[in-house]
Amino acid sequence: MSVSRQNGRKGTRGYAHLVEIKAPVARVWRAITDPALVRIWSGADAEIDARQGGVFRMIQPGSGTREAHIDIFDPNRRMRLIYLHNRDAPPCESAVVDDFLLDVRKGEGTASLRLLGSGIPQAEAWDRHYARLRVGWERLLSRIKATLENPPVAKRKAAPPVEAPLPVRDPPLAGFDF
């Protein structure tokens, strides 16, 4: 007799991501704590009160809002987010946490950004939400890397189009009446 692993699962699960970014730690820190920069790599509106006890909120049109309490805030080193219950997520009794850790591992000028997610219930009702979080953060960390290593170039205002000169007609012939 086979028993589904889905039935009766207890406990929590998490994820771990690591991305090496060719940028100074301070720049990577700004990318994850400055709302204007978060908008660039995430495509979401962001509201961030970047301090211990502050709020980290990402509003993705069509996907909802994720809001977290900033539990630990150690500039250029660590930010831990404890998420508030999201209406779109199944109920849970654990604290869902994302812990961003920054350091220099491959020499000055290259930052290591680690994201450790935890507290996600093992319950089947959370499977889809867990997959979206894990894969979503993996993609977003790649976008942070791409944005910082190849910053977007500000668009210049296009010069107004040059109007082509009107064709020059031969002057009327003097002395001839038409």
Summary of the structure (lengths in Angstrom):
residues: 178
radius of gyration: 26.5
end to end distance: 108.2
largest distance: 113.1
contacts: 428
relative contact order: 0.20
helix: 24%
strand: 31%
